[in-house]
Amino acid sequence: MLKVVWQRLLMLVLVLACVSIATFLMARVVPGDPAQVIAGPHASHATVEAIRHQLGMDRPLLVQYADYMNGLLHGDLGTSITTRHPVSDDLLAYFPATLELVFYAFLVALVVGIPLAILAAVKRNSVWDYAARVVSLAGLSMPTFWFGLVLILVLYGKFGVLPASGRLSADLPPPPHLTGLYTVDGPLTGYWASFVDAVQHLILPVLALAYVQLAIVVRQLRASMISVLATDYVRTARAAGLSEWTVIIRFGLRNALVPVLTIVGISFGALLGGAVVTETVFGWPGMGNYVVQSIESLDFPAIMGFTIVIAVAYVLINLVVDLINIALNPEIRRGGAS
């Protein structure tokens, strides 16, 4: 395990270097001038140049990158051009909303996807299996933003049963800040009305974000379960007189999860990236919405900071997945981990 940890930490350093170089160069190549955006369309050339000097954009690229990396190594993601706040402070302010959305989407994908995949594998070529295949195929084929718009059109526009945007109704106060998660802070502080309203606002974006990941879980776990249930040790367990569900859960699911965990871990990372689209569609005040606004205003420090955070999250998630794989199957070595 120590070997895996050290290798992943080394990979984290390499990923940070590559991502920082790529985002830094892309930010400088993209058409548009942040200084002009800040100064306004009617600002004089002298004003724009003064802002460029203030932002350090008139220095050589290598000097700018060296300064950025020096700050990054000290935990400084730069200062947002739009808000004039440290990017790290902005991301921390928006992070609870994104975490709440991603966590519940991931939970729904697992809670619904795992039983559906098990049922499809155990009752192969039955109605349940065909239903699972249809759900999986539709989820993998359907763009998240389109599914989100359909949910809004039907459940909000047609029936009006659920709110379409925002995190909380305008007439309700947010619960006192403990964790930043309304579904946690509400019950802890006794703000039950805000809690119920927050849950209602979560349903549509969670469904839209979870569906694609649910489809991935069903597809991968079903295939893995079918393969495992056909092995000799599963036949031996059945011949030993163990109950069918004991064989399925203890011998089938445990071993089928090993190759699937990597896909599930990557899916969690994909949820963080997919939250950008979902938050934009549903007006969810999270990091995704923040970075979209930053792109519109050419706020390069904010864009780069968000990209670095997502890259770090991917590497750490992969590390956790590798450690779980080793815990489930001690025979796995780093050469076979992914």
CORWOKA-V137695 format. One record per run of one state. SS is the DSSP state (h for helix, s for strand, l for the rest). FROM is the first residue (numbers start at 1). LEN is the number of residues. If there is no record, write none. Layout:
ss & from & len
SS & FROM & LEN
SS & FROM & LEN
This chain:
ss & from & len
l & 1 & 1
h & 2 & 28
l & 30 & 4
h & 34 & 6
l & 40 & 5
h & 45 & 11
l & 56 & 5
h & 61 & 13
l & 74 & 5
s & 79 & 1
l & 80 & 6
s & 86 & 1
h & 87 & 36
l & 123 & 4
h & 127 & 15
l & 142 & 2
h & 144 & 15
l & 159 & 23
h & 182 & 8
l & 190 & 2
h & 192 & 38
l & 230 & 2
h & 232 & 8
l & 240 & 4
h & 244 & 39
l & 283 & 4
h & 287 & 10
l & 297 & 3
h & 300 & 29
l & 329 & 5
h & 334 & 3
l & 337 & 2
